[in-house]
Amino acid sequence: MVKVLPVFFVVFCMIVCGCPHRNEVPESAYDPELVEVAKAAAAADRAAREAEAREQAEVVEEEQGECDRETGGCRKGYICWDSRFCKHGFEDQCSAAGDKRCHKKCADNGDCPGDMPFCREIPIFSGSDRGILEKFCVSTKSKLN
């Protein structure tokens, strides 16, 4: 009986007094100025997202080097380090590697000139996920070998 009395009292107060202002809509919820500001902010946000999507969709022109993977451009005994790896089945998701310069082919470090003293075996990709290992001179030690 002692536990029921406080619960009964709270329920009685709720029924008799009711919840003040529960069925009144706050004035600020339908403030026309607020609605216009919210619409303008949403439109600006949408325009910014659309502009960003257009920028990302544009094809970025590749940097011009002394050679490229399609046309070559290196003399005999040299290879163009212009590699393009694409995930299998996702040809639109590619990443480029290399410096688009002609590198001397080599068997070991002794074959390399002073400005590119390290002979490394590095995979060259031609727009797929299958590369060809090529040995050529590079200027820094490669993590690949």
JOVEN-V276327 format. One record per run of one state. SS is the DSSP state (alpha for helix, beta for strand, coil for the rest). FROM is the first residue (numbers start at 0). TO is the last residue. If there is no record, write none. Layout:
BEGIN
<<SS:FROM:TO> <SS:FROM:TO>>
END
This chain:
BEGIN
<<coil:0:0> <alpha:1:16> <coil:17:25> <alpha:26:29> <coil:30:30> <alpha:31:56> <coil:57:66> <beta:67:67> <coil:68:70> <beta:71:71> <coil:72:76> <beta:77:79> <coil:80:81> <beta:82:86> <coil:87:88> <beta:89:96> <coil:97:100> <beta:101:104> <coil:105:107> <alpha:108:110> <coil:111:112> <alpha:113:115> <coil:116:116> <beta:117:127> <coil:128:129> <beta:130:137> <coil:138:144>>
END
